[in-house]
Amino acid sequence: MDYRIPFDDEADDQGRQLELSTASGPASPLDEIRHMDEDGEHWFARDLMPELDYGTDWRKFSDAIQRAMEACQKSGFEVAYHFVARDRMVPIGSGAFRAVADYRLTRYASFLVAQNGNPKRPAIARAQTYFAVQTYKQEIAEKQAATSATDLAVPDTTTPEGVLVVLDMLRDQVMARMQAERQVEQRDEKIKELTPGHELAETFAAANGTMTVRTFARNVQQWAHPRGIKVLQEHVFAYLGMIGMVIRAGTSEKGQATATALKAGWCENATTDYETHTRGTLLTTYARLTPKGVRHAWKRIHSTIGEYNTLDPKVIRP
């Protein structure tokens, strides 16, 4: 993800001066294309595009919007709220119009779009500073409204010094976000290290391309033991029920494949007979995992163990 703040070592002197002059100069062109309605302030992507020096290159600008949407999602915010797809009618001559793609962008969405541009380009540097300052002002206003505080220290953003203070604060926030993302990436890498390869899952498939749940549970145990992870066979049985592959206890169909697992090709049902002392020979139906089901189960198990370090049904939420 690319959170970009115009740090001293990233922007040249000219770009830096443009950023500072934006705050102390006349109203920004971005104010002129800002809209207000009952849902708050917003910008339209088609209006923002030339102000960020993309001209009329919608294809290139839409790539920046997609990167911003990914950044929004990774930051834990609702993309559908901040980036609202809409059509805009544009004239094509002779009084005719046609619909073109557009987005209604919140201030945060506009900020992310600007952040994903090159800060050495003056127009983008100005936009980054503009949205950074506006976002900071809004945060201060919300804090004052929530706490009824009027003595919060607010830098004077009409001066170059005040803008620098705001940028430093936002830089710290961005660095914290980047650190949090690195931690998530490191966790994902750990999960990958724990994951048996695709070919191993294939090897686990027994004769006729399927294996019993009990055999699969033993394989999970054998994999977990040298890694210091305690897994009981009943944990695996319960887990396969929790993720919708095998019917859990409490019904006469216990241990059989679920309708979902059969439809997805994760399991097949098999039958076998067994002798009883009082009722003679009986048939029982039970689930067998297909290679596709083995891979699916492993993927879910790796993710769960990576998060909880156990398959104990009392602890986990698959």
C-alpha positions as CSV (number, residue, x, y, z in Angstrom):
1,M,0.0,0.0,0.0
2,D,1.2,3.5,-0.8
3,Y,0.5,6.1,1.8
4,R,2.5,9.1,0.6
5,I,3.2,12.2,2.6
6,P,5.4,14.9,1.0
7,F,8.4,14.3,3.3
8,D,11.5,16.6,2.9
9,D,13.5,13.8,1.3
10,E,10.8,13.0,-1.2
11,A,9.7,16.4,-2.5
12,D,12.1,18.9,-4.1
13,D,12.4,22.5,-3.0
14,Q,10.0,23.8,-5.6
15,G,7.3,21.3,-4.7
16,R,7.8,22.1,-1.0
17,Q,7.3,25.8,-1.6
18,L,4.2,25.1,-3.6
19,E,2.8,23.1,-0.7
20,L,3.4,25.9,1.8
21,S,2.1,28.6,-0.4
22,T,-1.1,26.7,-0.8
23,A,-2.0,27.2,2.8
24,S,-1.2,30.9,3.0
25,G,-2.4,31.9,-0.5
26,P,-5.9,32.4,-2.0
27,A,-8.6,29.8,-1.8
28,S,-7.7,26.5,-3.3
29,P,-9.3,25.4,-6.6
30,L,-10.2,22.3,-4.7
31,D,-12.6,24.5,-2.6
32,E,-14.3,25.6,-5.8
33,I,-15.1,22.0,-6.9
34,R,-16.2,20.9,-3.4
35,H,-19.9,20.0,-3.0
36,M,-22.1,19.9,0.1
37,D,-25.3,18.0,0.7
38,E,-27.1,16.3,3.5
39,D,-24.4,13.6,3.6
40,G,-21.6,16.0,3.9
41,E,-18.9,17.4,1.8
42,H,-17.6,15.5,-1.3
43,W,-15.8,15.8,-4.6
44,F,-16.6,14.2,-7.9
45,A,-13.7,12.3,-9.5
46,R,-14.2,13.8,-12.9
47,D,-13.8,17.3,-11.4
48,L,-10.8,16.3,-9.3
49,M,-9.0,14.6,-12.2
50,P,-7.6,17.8,-13.9
51,E,-6.8,19.4,-10.5
52,L,-4.4,16.4,-9.9
53,D,-2.8,17.0,-13.3
54,Y,-4.3,13.9,-15.0
55,G,-5.9,16.1,-17.6
56,T,-8.6,14.0,-19.4
57,D,-6.8,10.6,-18.9
58,W,-9.7,8.8,-17.1
59,R,-8.1,5.4,-17.6
60,K,-4.9,6.4,-15.7
61,F,-6.9,8.3,-13.1
62,S,-9.2,5.4,-12.5
63,D,-6.1,3.3,-11.7
64,A,-5.2,5.8,-9.0
65,I,-8.8,5.5,-7.7
66,Q,-8.6,1.7,-7.6
67,R,-5.4,2.0,-5.6
68,A,-7.0,4.4,-3.2
69,M,-10.0,2.0,-2.8
70,E,-7.6,-0.8,-1.9
71,A,-5.9,1.5,0.7
72,C,-9.3,2.4,2.1
73,Q,-10.3,-1.3,2.5
74,K,-7.0,-2.2,4.1
75,S,-7.4,0.6,6.5
76,G,-10.6,-0.9,7.7
77,F,-13.0,1.7,6.3
78,E,-16.1,1.0,4.1
79,V,-15.2,1.5,0.5
80,A,-18.8,1.7,-0.6
81,Y,-19.4,4.8,1.6
82,H,-16.3,6.7,0.6
83,F,-16.3,5.8,-3.1
84,V,-19.8,5.9,-4.6
85,A,-19.9,4.9,-8.2
86,R,-22.2,7.0,-10.4
87,D,-22.8,8.0,-14.0
88,R,-22.3,11.5,-15.3
89,M,-24.0,12.8,-18.5
90,V,-21.5,14.6,-20.8
91,P,-22.4,16.4,-24.0
92,I,-21.2,14.8,-27.3
93,G,-22.5,17.4,-29.7
94,S,-25.8,18.3,-31.4
95,G,-27.5,18.4,-28.0
96,A,-26.8,14.8,-27.3
97,F,-25.3,13.3,-24.1
98,R,-23.8,10.1,-23.1
99,A,-23.1,8.5,-19.7
100,V,-19.6,8.2,-18.4
101,A,-18.3,6.6,-15.2
102,D,-17.7,8.9,-12.2
103,Y,-17.3,8.6,-8.4
104,R,-18.6,10.6,-5.5
105,L,-15.6,10.9,-3.2
106,T,-15.6,11.8,0.5
107,R,-12.8,14.0,1.8
108,Y,-11.0,10.8,3.0
109,A,-11.4,9.2,-0.4
110,S,-10.1,12.3,-2.1
111,F,-7.2,12.3,0.3
112,L,-6.3,8.7,-0.5
113,V,-6.5,9.4,-4.3
114,A,-4.0,12.3,-3.8
115,Q,-1.8,10.2,-1.6
116,N,-1.4,7.7,-4.4
117,G,0.0,10.3,-6.7
118,N,3.6,11.5,-7.2
119,P,4.3,14.2,-4.5
120,K,7.0,15.7,-6.7
121,R,4.3,16.9,-9.1
122,P,3.2,20.3,-7.9
123,A,-0.6,19.8,-8.5
124,I,-0.5,16.5,-6.5
125,A,1.7,18.0,-3.8
126,R,-0.8,20.9,-3.4
127,A,-3.7,18.5,-3.2
128,Q,-2.0,16.3,-0.7
129,T,-1.4,19.3,1.5
130,Y,-4.9,20.6,1.0
131,F,-6.6,17.3,2.0
132,A,-4.2,16.7,4.8
133,V,-4.9,20.1,6.4
134,Q,-8.7,19.8,5.8
135,T,-8.7,16.3,7.4
136,Y,-6.8,17.5,10.4
137,K,-9.1,20.5,10.9
138,Q,-12.1,18.1,10.8
139,E,-10.5,15.8,13.3
140,I,-9.9,18.8,15.7
141,A,-13.5,20.0,15.2
142,E,-14.9,16.5,16.0
143,K,-12.7,16.2,19.1
144,Q,-13.9,19.6,20.3
145,A,-17.5,18.7,19.7
146,A,-17.2,15.3,21.4
147,T,-15.4,16.7,24.5
148,S,-16.7,20.3,24.6
149,A,-13.1,21.3,24.7
150,T,-12.0,24.6,23.3
151,D,-8.4,24.6,24.4
152,L,-7.1,21.9,22.0
153,A,-3.8,23.0,20.5
154,V,-4.6,23.8,16.8
155,P,-1.7,24.8,14.6
156,D,-2.2,27.9,12.4
157,T,-2.6,26.3,9.0
158,T,-2.5,29.7,7.3
159,T,1.3,29.8,8.0
160,P,4.0,27.6,6.5
161,E,5.1,26.6,10.1
162,G,1.5,25.5,10.9
163,V,1.3,23.4,7.8
164,L,4.6,21.7,8.6
165,V,3.2,20.8,12.1
166,V,0.1,19.2,10.5
167,L,2.2,17.3,8.0
168,D,4.4,16.0,10.8
169,M,1.4,14.8,12.7
170,L,-0.1,13.1,9.7
171,R,3.3,11.5,8.9
172,D,3.3,9.8,12.3
173,Q,-0.2,8.5,11.6
174,V,0.8,7.2,8.3
175,M,3.9,5.5,9.7
176,A,1.7,3.8,12.4
177,R,-0.6,2.5,9.7
178,M,2.3,1.2,7.7
179,Q,3.7,-0.6,10.8
180,A,0.3,-2.2,11.4
181,E,0.2,-3.4,7.8
182,R,3.7,-4.8,8.1
183,Q,2.6,-6.8,11.2
184,V,-0.4,-8.2,9.2
185,E,2.0,-9.2,6.3
186,Q,4.4,-10.8,8.8
187,R,1.5,-12.8,10.2
188,D,0.5,-13.9,6.7
189,E,4.1,-15.0,6.0
190,K,4.1,-17.0,9.2
191,I,0.9,-18.8,8.1
192,K,2.5,-19.5,4.7
193,E,5.5,-21.0,6.5
194,L,3.2,-23.3,8.4
195,T,1.3,-24.4,5.3
196,P,2.1,-27.8,3.7
197,G,2.5,-27.4,0.0
198,H,-0.1,-28.2,-2.6
199,E,1.7,-31.4,-3.5
200,L,1.6,-32.5,0.2
201,A,-2.2,-32.2,0.3
202,E,-2.3,-34.3,-2.9
203,T,-0.1,-36.9,-1.2
204,F,-2.5,-37.1,1.7
205,A,-5.3,-38.3,-0.6
206,A,-5.6,-42.1,-0.2
207,A,-6.8,-44.8,-2.5
208,N,-9.6,-43.8,-4.9
209,G,-8.6,-40.1,-4.4
210,T,-10.3,-39.7,-1.0
211,M,-9.4,-40.1,2.7
212,T,-11.4,-40.6,5.8
213,V,-11.9,-37.8,8.3
214,R,-10.0,-39.8,10.9
215,T,-7.0,-40.2,8.6
216,F,-7.1,-36.5,7.9
217,A,-7.3,-35.7,11.6
218,R,-4.2,-37.8,12.2
219,N,-2.3,-36.0,9.5
220,V,-3.2,-32.7,11.1
221,Q,-1.9,-33.9,14.4
222,Q,1.4,-35.1,12.8
223,W,1.8,-31.8,11.2
224,A,1.0,-29.8,14.3
225,H,3.0,-31.8,16.9
226,P,6.6,-30.8,15.8
227,R,5.4,-27.2,15.7
228,G,4.4,-27.2,19.3
229,I,0.7,-27.0,18.5
230,K,-1.6,-29.4,20.4
231,V,-4.4,-30.7,18.3
232,L,-6.7,-33.5,19.3
233,Q,-8.6,-35.6,16.7
234,E,-11.9,-34.5,18.2
235,H,-10.8,-30.9,17.6
236,V,-10.4,-31.7,13.9
237,F,-13.8,-33.5,13.8
238,A,-15.5,-30.5,15.4
239,Y,-13.7,-28.1,13.2
240,L,-14.8,-29.8,10.0
241,G,-18.3,-29.5,11.3
242,M,-17.8,-25.8,12.1
243,I,-16.7,-25.0,8.6
244,G,-19.6,-26.9,7.1
245,M,-17.9,-29.9,5.6
246,V,-19.2,-32.7,7.9
247,I,-22.5,-33.0,9.8
248,R,-21.9,-32.6,13.5
249,A,-23.1,-34.6,16.4
250,G,-26.8,-34.5,17.5
251,T,-28.4,-36.1,14.4
252,S,-28.7,-39.5,12.9
253,E,-26.5,-38.2,10.0
254,K,-23.6,-37.5,12.2
255,G,-20.3,-37.8,10.3
256,Q,-21.8,-37.6,6.9
257,A,-20.8,-35.0,4.3
258,T,-23.0,-31.9,4.3
259,A,-25.0,-30.9,1.2
260,T,-22.6,-27.9,0.8
261,A,-19.5,-30.1,0.9
262,L,-21.0,-32.5,-1.6
263,K,-22.0,-29.7,-4.0
264,A,-18.6,-28.1,-3.7
265,G,-16.8,-31.4,-4.3
266,W,-15.0,-31.3,-0.9
267,C,-16.4,-34.6,0.3
268,E,-18.1,-37.8,-0.8
269,N,-20.2,-40.1,1.2
270,A,-19.2,-43.8,1.5
271,T,-20.9,-46.7,3.2
272,T,-19.6,-49.7,5.1
273,D,-21.1,-52.5,7.1
274,Y,-20.3,-53.5,10.6
275,E,-21.4,-56.3,12.9
276,T,-23.5,-55.7,16.1
277,H,-24.2,-58.2,18.9
278,T,-27.9,-57.6,18.9
279,R,-28.9,-56.2,15.5
280,G,-26.7,-58.2,13.1
281,T,-25.0,-56.5,10.2
282,L,-25.7,-52.7,9.8
283,L,-24.7,-50.2,7.2
284,T,-23.2,-46.8,8.1
285,T,-22.6,-43.8,5.9
286,Y,-19.6,-41.5,6.5
287,A,-17.8,-38.7,4.8
288,R,-14.5,-39.0,2.9
289,L,-12.5,-35.9,1.9
290,T,-11.6,-35.4,-1.7
291,P,-8.3,-33.8,-2.7
292,K,-10.2,-30.6,-3.2
293,G,-11.7,-30.9,0.2
294,V,-8.3,-31.7,1.8
295,R,-6.9,-28.5,0.3
296,H,-9.9,-26.5,1.4
297,A,-9.7,-27.9,5.0
298,W,-6.0,-27.2,5.2
299,K,-6.4,-23.7,4.0
300,R,-9.0,-23.0,6.7
301,I,-7.0,-24.8,9.4
302,H,-3.8,-22.8,8.6
303,S,-5.6,-19.6,8.8
304,T,-7.3,-20.5,12.1
305,I,-4.1,-21.8,13.7
306,G,-2.2,-18.8,12.5
307,E,-4.7,-16.6,14.4
308,Y,-5.5,-18.7,17.5
309,N,-2.6,-21.3,17.6
310,T,-5.2,-24.0,18.3
311,L,-8.2,-25.8,16.9
312,D,-9.9,-26.1,20.2
313,P,-13.6,-25.3,19.4
314,K,-13.9,-23.6,22.8
315,V,-11.4,-21.0,21.7
316,I,-11.7,-20.5,17.9
317,R,-14.1,-18.8,15.5
318,P,-13.4,-20.2,12.1
